[in-house]
Amino acid sequence: MYSLSECNPAVAAVCLLSAAGIAMFCMNPVILALSLAGAVCFFLVRNGAGGGKSHLFFCLLFAVLALVNPLVSHNGVTVLFVLNHRPVTLEALLYGMAAAAAVVSALYWFRSFSQLMTGDRLLYLFGRLSPRLALVLSMAFRFVPLFSRQAKKIRQAQRALGRLREGNIAETFRGNVRVFSILLTWALENGIVTADSMAARGYGVGRRTQFSVFRFRRGDAVLLALTLLFFGGACVSLACGALDMVYYPALVFPECTPLALAGYLCYGLLAFLPSLAQGWEVLRWSCLRSRI
Amino acid sequence: MELLTVENLSFSYPQAGGRALENVTCSVRRGEFVALCGATGSGKSTLLRLLKRELAPLGERSGRILIGGTPVEELPASASARTVGFVMQQPEQQLVTDRVWHELAFGLENLGLPQAVIARRVAETASYFGIEDWYEREVSGLSGGQKQLLALASVMVMQPEILLLDEPTSQLDPIAASDFIATLRRLNQDFSLTVLLSEHRLEEVIPLCDRMLVLEKGRLLESDAPRRVIPRLGDRPELLCAMPAAARLGAALGAQTCPLTVREGREWLGQWLGQLCRETSCEQPPQACGKEQSSPQGAGPAGPPALCFRDVWFRYERSLPDVLRGLSLTVAQGELFCILGGNGSGKTTALGVAAGLLRAYSGSIRVFGKRIREVRPGDGCVAALPQDVQTVFLRNTVREELEDAGVRPESLPFDLGGLYDRHPYDLSGGEQQLLGLAKVLAASPRLLLLDEPTKGLDADTKRGFIRILRELQASGMTVVVVTHDVDFAAQCADRCALFFRGAAVSVGAPADFFSENRFYTTAANRMTRGYFDRVVTVKDAIARCRGCRREGAPHEGN
């Protein structure tokens, strides 16, 4: 088993997307709590104490999402208090919190996903579909930063010439439009060189193959098998209705059947699998390193 | 054995007046290293592109091109892509993908090779070119030299039989350029790879090449070993000025066998002076010839300061290291000042600080006595031309560009006539540089800052550029030039400064500056060191040699 940043990109993607996917289609509070805990834990494991600002943002988002629902939705039978002649209910509050947990945990999962899936990894994933698509993606990954750098350079050059006036909005806007238009010309001009370079190296000669530096190793197989096992277990439990939760008009919690417990266990393991894999690798590495 | 044969090749572009190539006949043997020389517009690129079928320009062509005995048009597509490798000028634009490994694999993917073969070839190529350390890096983070090396490696991975290179080092700094040329030499020696290279920077290429082809206005002028060709160029200063310093000196003084490198130049000069001494029965050894007793000129600035840095510190971001570390430097009014130094020594950053684009966190910068913060852009005080001159163009024709900037063409010290209806991007490097200069001059700055203005210019264009700078200087302008080009600095500067680790470590007039440096100096100075004092340009060296000959007895000379 490898950590997600070391393993095959396909396995990492399956693992993260299945953990996020279940949380997005289920309003069970336990599942959502597990998802949120697992996602935050994985983010912390990867980034340490850094990223304080994004944590603050996610906390605020959670609070806003959780509080908006009881203020606009007045369903439910348990009235907590009356605000502006409108009842605020416990059911609506809990539903809001569940929805907020679903959204915030999904955001945490995708944060980690975008950190893990750098350009070359995404390329490996989508390149399987078509080598041509892979090439287009690879070029796009290169061109976007290239353009923004060139735009910055053009703006600086104009400032150095004393040509770019940053007075009123209209002039700034006009200046930016002009920079953008020359940027397009520049892109086309450079596109010709790139196209020449591609043609010179035989692009379009025949059927392309795709080369990649990623392999599928035994550790990847282990991680994939575990992911699929836990995902399957959680799905069965979910499909049988063992985890269904009713919020309106009155709260009905799912019963504690063995199937429901199995579902919680499976999802809990799935949600913490990324963190566990990371921890396992740290442990294994410190063990290996002690032998060096 | 002839690998490449060109027979009676003529070519003209559609809607162009004359012919780009006229009746060119030449051939290249397997394993030969051939340099293609000629001024901008002499048809070098056209010839190279016609040899590579995928890049052949559209137009009217007559004559035959054979590669390994087969006409280029009849080669199968994959064989044509594989057999002929082509490396272009622009390091950035000729790379296709975002990662180094993918760039290396790109050509092999196109040929449809299986994964295992690609893996092996990419691995062995990466280790041969020494790019294992940055194998997984993103292409955008590489230096210019690394990008160009990657472009070469990703062509070589396809195992071509002939390698064509169109001015591959013109966008590189001198050290990266030497490395690149050394790599080409290694490929040529290790694999007997056939190399056909067009280049402006001939100082290092000429000694390596077996043969040089000289093109002029589309006609093949010469095709022979450099030692035989160069003496025949004696009456063509516009071609000769691109040759190595030793060769120019030899050609000017009528050497029997033309020296090509600094070592050969020194040996030859020693013999030449020795013979002169014998002829004039002079007892002094040739080493004593032409010693000059002039004291070094004052290293201090001559007039009131135009630009003054005092203990300036700068870094790009709080967490990054300092780029300028206590820079102190004064440029006098009316001076032409050159800033030299290696990559990352802070030259361009210093220019950015002086232009008010970057803000130093400590120290004072004054422009004509005014603090830099009080200098407003566009008030006729200071203007800068960036290194990538394309970034100053915003319009679709030269005419609009000039009108937009408010340039009166008659006020310029050079002529842009004939270019008015062209797109700025379609101009040659030298013409782009002039148009950029015209736009900067529109603000009529008293202090002009130029960043690498001679990058990618051929030797003749460079001479013209120096003339223009001199005229601007004569009109009272102060010019500061950041450059890697020591020959350029030796020819035009009033004073030079060497930057090292964010500070100016030595400042002086070129003659003192370069003769006190041992490594960072011109080829002419390295060649004449010990024979003559304070000679930094080939022109000086020729004048001193002729002076010796005229005076008869060299020791009485100066």
Chai-1 contact restraints between the chains, C-beta under 6 A:
chainA,res_idxA,chainB,res_idxB,connection_type,confidence,min_distance_angstrom,max_distance_angstrom,comment,restraint_id
A,G119,B,D98,contact,1.0,0.0,6.0,A-B,restraint_1
A,D120,B,R99,contact,1.0,0.0,6.0,A-B,restraint_2
A,S138,B,T97,contact,1.0,0.0,6.0,A-B,restraint_3
A,S138,B,D98,contact,1.0,0.0,6.0,A-B,restraint_4
A,S138,B,H102,contact,1.0,0.0,6.0,A-B,restraint_5
A,F141,B,D98,contact,1.0,0.0,6.0,A-B,restraint_6
A,R142,B,D98,contact,1.0,0.0,6.0,A-B,restraint_7
A,P145,B,S140,contact,1.0,0.0,6.0,A-B,restraint_8
A,K153,B,T391,contact,1.0,0.0,6.0,A-B,restraint_9
A,I154,B,T391,contact,1.0,0.0,6.0,A-B,restraint_10
A,Q156,B,L357,contact,1.0,0.0,6.0,A-B,restraint_11
A,A157,B,P386,contact,1.0,0.0,6.0,A-B,restraint_12
A,A157,B,T391,contact,1.0,0.0,6.0,A-B,restraint_13
A,A157,B,V392,contact,1.0,0.0,6.0,A-B,restraint_14
A,A160,B,A355,contact,1.0,0.0,6.0,A-B,restraint_15
A,A160,B,L357,contact,1.0,0.0,6.0,A-B,restraint_16
A,A160,B,A384,contact,1.0,0.0,6.0,A-B,restraint_17
A,L161,B,A383,contact,1.0,0.0,6.0,A-B,restraint_18
A,L161,B,V440,contact,1.0,0.0,6.0,A-B,restraint_19
A,G162,B,P377,contact,1.0,0.0,6.0,A-B,restraint_20
A,G162,B,G378,contact,1.0,0.0,6.0,A-B,restraint_21
A,G162,B,A383,contact,1.0,0.0,6.0,A-B,restraint_22
A,G162,B,A443,contact,1.0,0.0,6.0,A-B,restraint_23
A,R178,B,L394,contact,1.0,0.0,6.0,A-B,restraint_24
A,I182,B,L394,contact,1.0,0.0,6.0,A-B,restraint_25
A,E189,B,Y425,contact,1.0,0.0,6.0,A-B,restraint_26
A,N190,B,Q93,contact,1.0,0.0,6.0,A-B,restraint_27
A,V193,B,Q90,contact,1.0,0.0,6.0,A-B,restraint_28
A,V193,B,Q93,contact,1.0,0.0,6.0,A-B,restraint_29
A,V193,B,Q94,contact,1.0,0.0,6.0,A-B,restraint_30
A,T194,B,Q93,contact,1.0,0.0,6.0,A-B,restraint_31
A,T194,B,V96,contact,1.0,0.0,6.0,A-B,restraint_32
A,D196,B,L55,contact,1.0,0.0,6.0,A-B,restraint_33
A,S197,B,Q94,contact,1.0,0.0,6.0,A-B,restraint_34
A,M198,B,V96,contact,1.0,0.0,6.0,A-B,restraint_35
A,A199,B,E54,contact,1.0,0.0,6.0,A-B,restraint_36
A,A200,B,E54,contact,1.0,0.0,6.0,A-B,restraint_37
A,A200,B,L55,contact,1.0,0.0,6.0,A-B,restraint_38
A,A200,B,F86,contact,1.0,0.0,6.0,A-B,restraint_39
A,R201,B,G107,contact,1.0,0.0,6.0,A-B,restraint_40
A,G202,B,A81,contact,1.0,0.0,6.0,A-B,restraint_41
A,G202,B,G107,contact,1.0,0.0,6.0,A-B,restraint_42
A,G202,B,N110,contact,1.0,0.0,6.0,A-B,restraint_43
A,G202,B,L111,contact,1.0,0.0,6.0,A-B,restraint_44
A,Y203,B,N110,contact,1.0,0.0,6.0,A-B,restraint_45
A,V205,B,A77,contact,1.0,0.0,6.0,A-B,restraint_46
A,V205,B,S78,contact,1.0,0.0,6.0,A-B,restraint_47
A,V205,B,A81,contact,1.0,0.0,6.0,A-B,restraint_48
A,V205,B,N110,contact,1.0,0.0,6.0,A-B,restraint_49
A,G206,B,G112,contact,1.0,0.0,6.0,A-B,restraint_50
A,R207,B,G112,contact,1.0,0.0,6.0,A-B,restraint_51
A,R208,B,E109,contact,1.0,0.0,6.0,A-B,restraint_52
A,R208,B,N110,contact,1.0,0.0,6.0,A-B,restraint_53
A,T209,B,E109,contact,1.0,0.0,6.0,A-B,restraint_54
A,T209,B,G112,contact,1.0,0.0,6.0,A-B,restraint_55
A,F211,B,A105,contact,1.0,0.0,6.0,A-B,restraint_56
A,F211,B,E109,contact,1.0,0.0,6.0,A-B,restraint_57
A,F211,B,Q115,contact,1.0,0.0,6.0,A-B,restraint_58
A,F211,B,I118,contact,1.0,0.0,6.0,A-B,restraint_59
A,V213,B,W101,contact,1.0,0.0,6.0,A-B,restraint_60
